[in-house]
Each structure stands twice: as C-alpha cells, then as structure tokens.
Amino acid sequence: MKTTIDHLPEDKQAKLRAITSIFTEPREGAPVGMLILFGSHARGDWVEDAETGYKSDYDFLVVVDTEEQAADVMLWAELERRVRAIIGETPLTLIVHDVKFVNREIRIGQYFFSDIANEGVMLYDSRRFTLAKPKALNAEERLALAERNFASWFDSAGKFWRGSRDYGARLWLKEAAFLLHQATERYYHSAILVHTGYKQRTHDIELLGNLAGEQHALMAGVLPKTEPEEKHLFDLLKRAYIDARYSMSYRISSAELATLQAQVLILAARVREACLEKIATFCGADAMRKDLPTVPQMGEAVLANLSPPPTDPQEFGQWAQNLAELAEQRVQAERQQGRAEGFQAGRALGEANALLLVLRSRGVEVSEELEQRIMACSDPALLAAWLQRVATVASAAELLAG
C-alpha cells in the first residue's frame, strides 16, 4: 500500500492533511487504527469537470479494532461532518469497519477491499494491527465468491431497473434514464465479476459491454448500435450517467425510455444465463445456490406515492439508494402475499405490452391480427424470445416468425 500523496496537487494534499488530523488528534480511547484513502484520488485519476460540475468523491476507509467501535454512529457522523466542512461540495464516501471484517474480505478475494489494500494510500497507521494479503481460492471459495458477487450486483441492477420504470411512469424521464444507466452498469459489473473476479473502475457502459462480450458470446452486442436510431438510443443511455443529472439540455422521450428499458431487460436475461453457466463450472450445477436473483418483469406493479427526484445532483446517490430499497420492499411484499398466478399473468401482459410499445416506438407497423396474437400469448419462454429480437426485427411478422 502506498504511503504518500505526492501525486496530488498541493491544495488536495493540504485538505488530506487536515482530514487526517481530524481522525488522529488526541482523543480519549481514540479508536482509529488506520485511515486509508482509496478510489480515484488514491489512484490519481480523479475528475473535476467545470462544465458539468461533476467531481470525483473523496473515499476513506477507517479501520478500527472492534465491531462495537465501528457501530458508533454518533462518533462517525460527527467526524464526517467535520470532513465535509473541509472538502466543501466535493462528494464524500466514509466507511468504517473492524479489522477482522476487513481482513476476512481481503482473504476471500473480495475485489473492493483487495483493491483498497493494493492501491490505497495509508494516511495514518497506529500499527496496532496489519492488513491481510489475498490468497488463492479453491473451487468452493470461488463458487461462494462468484455467487456473492452475482447476487449483490444483479439484484441491485434489478432494483435500479424497477426504479427507472417507476419514475418513467411519472414522466420524470431524466431521472428514469439515470436509473436505467445504473441498472445497465450493474448488470455488466455482475457479469464481469463472475467471470473474472474483478470490478472495472468505470461507468462507461460501452466499455463494460465490450468487456462482458469478451467473456461470453451471449453478452456481445446486446445493446445495438448499428443503425442511426440504435446509436442515438445507446448514446442517450450512455450519457445519462452525467448529463441526466447535470446537463439542462439532456432530453429523452417516453418512447425512447421504454425501448431502452426493454433492451436492458434483454441484457439482464443474457447476463443471468451467462453467469449461471460460469458459476456452474466451479463445483457443478447441483452445488449452486437456488435463490440467485432473477430478471425483473414488465408486468410488475408500479410504485405509488414516490417522492420527486432531488434538485441537487450531489444527492442523487442517496436518492437512488432509497428508491432501490423501496423497489426491494415491493418485491418482497409480492412474494410474501403469494400472488404467483396473478403475478405470472400480469407479467405476461406487461411483456406483451412492452413488445407492442417497442415495435411502435421504432415505427414498425403492427396489424390488428398480430397485436391480438401478441396479447394472447402466455408462454414465458416465447415472450422472452420475442423480447430478445424486438429491438432489431424489421416487421412484426418477422418477430413472430422466428
């Protein structure tokens, strides 16, 4: 781990020295064992875009001796408040864990903590303990890690997709596009983590798509960019990460959003199939967890009484997390109520409506007879196959003929 911040400009170095003093100044029973800078400021690839206002976070990991110290919410909230007074409007990520937890995560090869150990900058070290070193994993450990990464990131992606649909239904389109970008990014991250054990440090969904496609043919070229309209749609999705939050000129229509939402569902299905295939190679399909997350469905109910999106772009992270939690509560409630048959019927109806919406948004003519055939279909496998082709076919007849 690095111990110098000489790669940073002097003003940032001064801020980091002031922040370090906050955590290390004499305190009775001071719990800080290590203060580590990680992320873009540690690597040296931080961003401060004057045009959009986007700024990379300051990311800090505090390592303490015990779980009880890590759980002292009042202490860390006060220290975070003091840090924010130094860094101003720049976003802040402050996480606190006990050393036992951190070392366990490093030993099992969890990318997040391994990256911190390898690339972070030690701002303060009490020398009360040391960090572990990653070790080679056996097949069972690789299986557990792959399942853990897939469950976390794929499930998170589904929550953001649901949030995009909820906000799109209220015509909060820019925010819905941002959430859809987050869903796309997370689907790709889940795929790359399962296949490589490594999380790419980028929000560029074009790059992530290329990397995922290199791992499995199922994930290659899922979001089309061949035709001008396809390029336009993909560009809207790609730019949503920054422009939907910061740019006054960003625009996306309801039809464009719906088409992209359908395409991202296709991506989700491809990612899941490729990931389950990879996970099965570690210890066999019988050893896999049976509760791995599934793909969201168009037929799910839309959340009611949503709060409006924030006006401050810096608050988008917490807003998106809150919305994801609401989406999770919605899914859990549906499962607990046991509405399996009604849910399946609603899902089929939603997928049929999605097919028709995408076809018409692309200018594809749909006859009354073909519309009736699509709406009458209740076969999940057939509907899934149609959804995979709907973004590229030239006619409704071609869609149903496959």
C-alpha positions in Angstrom: 0.0 0.0 0.0 1.2 3.5 -0.8 2.0 6.0 1.9 2.4 9.2 0.0 0.0 11.7 -1.6 2.7 13.5 -3.6 0.8 12.6 -6.8 -2.0 15.1 -5.8 -2.0 18.9 -6.2 -0.9 20.8 -3.2 -4.4 22.1 -2.3 -5.7 18.5 -2.2 -2.7 17.4 -0.1 -3.4 20.2 2.3 -7.1 19.1 2.6 -6.0 15.5 3.2 -3.5 16.5 5.9 -6.3 18.5 7.6 -8.7 15.5 7.4 -6.1 13.1 8.8 -5.6 15.4 11.8 -9.4 15.1 12.5 -9.1 11.3 12.8 -5.8 11.3 14.7 -6.0 14.2 17.1 -5.7 13.2 20.7 -8.9 11.7 21.9 -9.7 9.6 25.0 -9.8 6.0 23.7 -9.3 7.1 20.1 -10.5 4.1 18.0 -8.9 4.8 14.7 -6.3 2.1 13.8 -5.9 3.0 10.1 -7.1 5.8 7.8 -6.9 4.8 4.2 -7.6 7.0 1.1 -8.9 4.9 -1.8 -10.6 5.3 -5.1 -9.8 7.9 -7.8 -7.9 10.3 -5.5 -5.6 7.4 -4.4 -5.1 6.3 -7.9 -4.6 9.8 -9.3 -7.4 9.6 -11.9 -10.0 11.9 -10.1 -12.3 14.1 -12.2 -13.4 17.7 -11.6 -15.4 18.8 -14.6 -16.1 22.6 -14.6 -18.6 22.3 -17.4 -20.9 19.7 -15.8 -20.0 20.3 -12.2 -19.2 16.6 -11.7 -16.5 15.9 -9.1 -15.0 12.6 -8.0 -15.6 11.6 -4.4 -13.0 11.6 -1.6 -13.1 8.0 -0.4 -11.9 7.0 3.0 -11.8 3.6 4.9 -11.4 3.8 8.7 -10.2 0.5 10.2 -10.9 0.0 13.9 -10.3 -2.8 16.4 -13.9 -4.0 17.2 -17.4 -4.2 15.7 -18.6 -2.0 18.6 -16.3 0.8 17.7 -17.4 0.6 14.0 -21.0 0.8 15.1 -20.5 4.1 17.0 -22.8 6.0 14.7 -22.7 9.3 16.6 -18.9 9.4 16.5 -18.5 8.8 12.8 -21.4 11.2 11.9 -19.6 14.0 13.8 -16.2 13.2 12.1 -17.9 13.1 8.7 -19.5 16.5 9.4 -16.1 17.9 10.1 -14.6 16.4 7.0 -17.3 17.8 4.8 -16.5 21.2 6.2 -13.0 20.9 4.7 -13.9 19.4 1.3 -16.9 21.6 0.6 -19.2 20.5 -2.2 -17.0 17.5 -3.3 -18.8 14.3 -2.5 -17.6 12.1 0.4 -17.6 8.4 1.0 -16.6 7.4 4.5 -16.8 3.7 5.5 -15.8 2.2 8.9 -15.1 -1.5 9.6 -13.3 -3.5 12.2 -10.0 -5.1 11.2 -11.4 -8.7 11.5 -14.1 -7.9 8.9 -11.6 -6.2 6.5 -9.1 -9.0 6.7 -11.7 -11.6 6.0 -12.9 -9.8 2.9 -9.3 -9.4 1.7 -8.6 -13.1 2.2 -11.6 -14.3 0.3 -10.6 -12.1 -2.6 -13.4 -9.6 -2.4 -12.4 -7.1 -5.1 -13.4 -4.0 -3.1 -11.2 -4.5 -0.1 -8.4 -6.2 -2.2 -8.3 -3.1 -4.4 -8.0 -0.8 -1.3 -5.2 -3.0 0.1 -3.3 -2.9 -3.3 -4.0 0.7 -4.4 -5.0 2.7 -1.4 -2.9 5.3 0.4 -2.2 4.9 4.1 -2.8 8.3 5.6 -2.5 7.1 9.2 -1.4 3.8 10.7 -1.4 3.2 14.5 0.5 -0.1 13.9 -1.9 -1.9 16.3 -2.6 -4.5 13.5 -1.8 -5.3 9.9 -3.9 -6.0 6.8 -4.1 -9.5 5.3 -2.9 -10.4 1.9 -5.2 -12.0 -0.7 -4.8 -15.7 -1.2 -5.5 -18.2 -4.0 -9.0 -19.6 -3.7 -10.1 -23.2 -4.0 -13.1 -24.2 -6.1 -15.6 -23.9 -3.2 -14.4 -20.5 -2.3 -14.5 -19.3 -5.9 -18.1 -20.6 -6.1 -19.1 -18.7 -3.0 -17.4 -15.5 -4.1 -19.0 -15.7 -7.6 -22.4 -16.3 -6.2 -22.0 -13.5 -3.7 -20.9 -11.0 -6.4 -23.7 -12.1 -8.7 -26.4 -11.9 -6.0 -25.3 -8.5 -4.9 -24.8 -6.8 -8.2 -27.5 -8.5 -10.3 -30.1 -7.8 -7.6 -29.0 -4.2 -7.3 -29.3 -3.8 -11.1 -32.9 -5.1 -10.9 -33.8 -2.6 -8.2 -32.5 0.3 -10.4 -34.4 -1.0 -13.4 -37.6 -1.1 -11.4 -36.8 2.5 -10.2 -36.4 3.6 -13.8 -39.8 2.2 -14.7 -41.4 3.7 -11.7 -40.1 7.2 -12.4 -40.7 6.8 -16.2 -44.4 6.1 -15.4 -44.5 9.6 -13.8 -42.7 11.2 -16.7 -39.7 12.0 -14.6 -37.7 11.0 -17.6 -34.2 12.3 -17.0 -34.1 10.7 -13.6 -35.5 7.5 -15.0 -32.7 7.5 -17.6 -30.1 7.9 -14.9 -31.5 4.9 -13.0 -31.6 2.8 -16.2 -27.9 3.6 -16.8 -27.2 2.5 -13.3 -29.1 -0.8 -13.9 -27.1 -1.4 -17.1 -23.8 -0.7 -15.4 -24.6 -3.1 -12.6 -25.7 -5.9 -14.9 -22.3 -5.6 -16.7 -20.5 -5.4 -13.4 -22.2 -8.6 -12.2 -21.2 -10.4 -15.4 -17.5 -9.3 -15.3 -17.2 -10.0 -11.6 -18.5 -13.6 -12.0 -16.2 -14.3 -15.0 -13.1 -12.5 -13.8 -13.4 -11.8 -10.1 -12.6 -8.1 -10.8 -14.7 -5.0 -10.9 -13.8 -2.5 -13.6 -13.3 1.1 -12.4 -15.5 2.8 -15.0 -19.1 4.0 -15.5 -18.7 3.7 -19.3 -21.3 1.2 -20.3 -19.8 0.9 -23.8 -16.5 -0.3 -22.4 -18.2 -2.5 -19.9 -20.3 -4.1 -22.7 -17.2 -4.8 -24.7 -15.5 -6.4 -21.7 -18.6 -8.5 -20.9 -18.9 -9.6 -24.5 -15.3 -10.8 -24.4 -16.2 -13.2 -21.6 -19.3 -14.8 -23.2 -20.9 -14.6 -26.6 -24.3 -14.2 -25.1 -23.4 -10.7 -23.8 -21.8 -9.4 -27.0 -23.7 -6.7 -28.8 -26.9 -6.9 -26.7 -27.4 -3.1 -26.8 -27.4 -2.5 -30.6 -25.5 0.4 -32.2 -25.6 -0.5 -35.9 -28.4 1.8 -37.2 -28.6 5.6 -36.6 -31.6 5.2 -34.3 -29.9 2.5 -32.4 -26.8 4.7 -32.0 -29.0 7.6 -30.8 -30.7 5.4 -28.2 -27.4 4.0 -26.9 -25.9 7.5 -26.7 -28.9 8.6 -24.6 -28.3 5.8 -22.2 -24.6 6.2 -22.1 -24.8 10.0 -21.4 -27.4 9.6 -18.8 -24.8 9.0 -16.0 -23.6 12.6 -16.2 -26.0 14.6 -18.4 -29.2 13.4 -16.9 -28.0 14.9 -13.6 -26.0 17.9 -14.6 -27.0 19.0 -18.1 -30.0 21.2 -18.8 -30.1 20.1 -22.4 -30.4 16.4 -21.9 -33.7 15.1 -23.3 -35.2 11.6 -23.6 -38.8 10.8 -24.7 -41.1 8.2 -23.1 -40.9 6.0 -26.2 -37.1 6.1 -26.2 -37.0 5.3 -22.5 -39.4 2.4 -22.9 -37.4 1.0 -25.8 -34.2 1.2 -23.7 -35.9 -0.4 -20.7 -36.9 -3.4 -22.9 -33.4 -3.7 -24.3 -31.9 -3.6 -20.8 -34.2 -6.5 -19.8 -32.8 -8.5 -22.7 -29.3 -7.7 -21.4 -30.4 -8.9 -17.9 -31.6 -12.2 -19.3 -28.4 -12.7 -21.3 -26.2 -11.8 -18.3 -28.0 -14.1 -16.0 -27.7 -17.1 -18.4 -24.0 -16.5 -19.0 -23.3 -16.0 -15.3 -25.2 -19.2 -14.2 -23.3 -21.1 -16.8 -20.0 -19.8 -15.4 -20.9 -20.4 -11.8 -21.8 -24.0 -12.6 -18.2 -24.6 -13.8 -16.7 -24.2 -10.3 -18.4 -27.1 -8.4 -21.2 -28.2 -10.7 -24.7 -27.0 -11.2 -26.0 -29.0 -8.2 -23.8 -27.1 -5.8 -25.2 -23.7 -6.9 -27.5 -21.7 -4.7 -31.2 -22.0 -5.7 -32.1 -18.5 -4.6 -30.0 -16.4 -7.1 -31.9 -13.3 -8.2 -34.0 -13.3 -11.4 -34.7 -10.8 -14.1 -37.4 -8.1 -13.4 -40.6 -8.2 -15.4 -42.6 -5.6 -17.2 -45.8 -6.9 -15.5 -44.7 -5.9 -12.0 -46.7 -3.2 -10.3 -45.5 0.4 -10.5 -44.8 2.0 -7.1 -47.2 4.7 -6.0 -46.5 7.9 -3.9 -42.9 8.3 -4.9 -41.0 11.3 -3.8 -39.8 13.7 -6.5 -36.2 13.4 -7.6 -33.7 15.7 -5.9 -32.7 19.1 -7.4 -29.1 18.8 -6.2 -27.1 16.4 -8.4 -24.9 15.5 -5.4 -27.9 14.0 -3.7 -28.6 11.5 -6.5 -26.6 8.7 -4.8 -28.7 8.6 -1.7 -31.9 9.2 -3.6 -31.2 6.3 -5.9 -30.3 4.1 -2.9 -33.6 5.0 -1.2 -35.5 4.2 -4.4 -33.7 0.8 -4.7 -34.8 0.0 -1.2 -38.4 0.8 -2.0 -38.2 -1.5 -5.0 -36.9 -4.3 -2.8 -39.7 -3.8 -0.4 -42.2 -4.0 -3.2 -40.8 -7.3 -4.5 -40.6 -8.8 -1.0 -44.3 -7.8 -0.4 -45.4 -9.5 -3.6 -43.5 -12.7 -2.7 -45.0 -12.8 0.8 -48.5 -12.3 -0.5 -48.0 -15.4 -2.6 -49.7 -14.0 -5.7 -47.9 -16.4 -8.0 -50.6 -16.9 -10.6 -51.7 -13.3 -10.7 -48.1 -12.2 -11.0 -47.4 -14.6 -13.9 -50.5 -13.4 -15.7 -49.6 -9.7 -15.1 -46.0 -10.4 -16.2 -47.1 -11.9 -19.5 -49.5 -9.0 -20.1 -46.7 -6.5 -19.3 -44.3 -8.2 -21.6 -46.8 -8.2 -24.4 -47.5 -4.5 -23.9 -43.7 -3.9 -23.9 -43.3 -5.7 -27.2 -46.0 -3.6 -28.8 -44.6 -0.4 -27.3 -41.1 -1.1 -28.6 -42.4 -2.0 -32.1 -44.4 1.1 -32.4 -41.7 3.4 -31.0 -39.4 2.0 -33.7 -42.1 2.8 -36.4 -42.9 -0.9 -37.1 -46.5 -1.4 -38.3 -48.5 -3.9 -36.2 -51.7 -5.3 -37.7 -54.7 -6.0 -35.5 -54.3 -9.7 -36.0 -50.6 -9.7 -34.9 -51.5 -7.5 -32.0 -54.1 -9.9 -30.8 -51.6 -12.8 -31.2 -49.0 -11.0 -29.1 -51.5 -10.0 -26.4 -52.9 -13.6 -26.2 -49.5 -15.2 -25.7 -49.0 -16.5 -22.1 -45.9 -18.6 -22.8 -43.0 -17.1 -20.8 -40.3 -18.7 -23.0 -41.9 -17.4 -26.2 -42.4 -13.9 -24.8 -38.8 -13.9 -23.7 -37.6 -14.9 -27.2 -39.7 -12.2 -28.8 -38.3 -9.6 -26.3 -34.7 -10.6 -27.4 -35.5 -9.9 -31.0 -37.9 -7.0 -30.8 -35.2 -4.3 -31.0 -33.8 -5.5 -34.3 -36.6 -7.0 -36.4 -37.9 -5.1 -39.5 -41.5 -6.1 -39.1 -43.9 -7.6 -36.5 -44.4 -10.7 -38.8 -40.6 -11.3 -38.7 -40.7 -11.1 -34.9 -43.3 -13.8 -34.6 -41.9 -16.0 -37.3 -38.7 -16.8 -35.6 
